[in-house]
Amino acid sequence: MLIISKKGYISILFYYIIIDMNKKLYVISGSSGVGKGTVLKGFLARNPHFMLSISCTTRKPREGEIDGVNYFFLTKEKFQQNIADDKFLEWAEFAGNFYGTKRKYIKQCLEEGKDIILEIDTKGALQVKKQMPEAVLIFICPPSIEALENRLRGRHTEDEETIQKRLNEVKVELERAEKFDYKVVNDELERAISEIEKIIEGESKC
Ligand code: 5GP
């Protein structure tokens, strides 16, 4: 920045932008209905410097969801074009829809020193880990499968066919969760949030 004083002296102020090059990418996954959205919302409210990555999806927006805020809602054709152009860091088909994270978007966020969290399915999380071994994977577990089914039905946002598809995914996801760095049981909201905070605090010191 150039400052010209009354006497005409020119001072140059150097600004050092400190970018933490060791920013880690945190990935949170959990079975549908496990309450990871609520846990994440609580975590983000307590840690506002963290931002949630916005994914692309081919699923239709639910009531109240906004394009560019909750998701980037794409057509199947557009999504497939992005796959062909290798634009995704990871992508997965989940319950009949496609979901994916843009590579460029994540790279840019990390370069800007942002604390970023991805909320994606287990398949996508393991793809991220393959490409970025330093990424930290956290799996949110249900206290039990029955509790998970009750929560999924209680949302009243999916029809029976979709609920069945999602329950079938649960078993597969629990197997994949074995490869995650951490597991957090969502038995009590505040406790689960605190556990994630402790994990992140510990990881940011490594
Ligand atoms: P929903 O349709 O309920 O918003 O999300 C369904 C599933 O897709 C959730 O398990 C969510 O974590 C996952 N998901 C959301 N965005 C992405 C993404 O970018 N990539 C992958 N692999 N999964 C995602």
Residues whose N, C-alpha, C, O or C-beta is under 5 A from the ligand:
A	BS01	5GP	G30 S55 C56 W91 A92 F94 Y99 G100 T101 E119 I120 D121 G124
